[in-house]
Amino acid sequence: MTKRPKHGFVNLDIPIVTVIKSKKEKEDLKQKLHQIISTENTQHPYSDAQLTEILSQYCGRPLSRRLIQKYRTLLHIANSYERRY
């Protein structure tokens, strides 16, 4: 199904962001996020956008940057600027 907004067409058949419903999926994603951040280069840490790309490939579906930020905050992990030494 396609709707026509003011500035063009939007295809509603393609999910923009996938909702993670399973508790196991959430915990796996948090664990993978922690693993990626703990092994990153401390001189050039990953931004939330880069983490989103990496974890979207890991999950095999699109994730939002805000979800990654939320999980990073829940894990008490600082943003990329604060993680830089």
Secondary structure, DSSP 8 states (H G I E B T S, - for coil): -EE--TTS-EETTS-SS-----HHHHHHHHHHHHHHHHTS-TTS---HHHHHHHHHHHHTS---HHHHHHHHHHTT---HHHH--
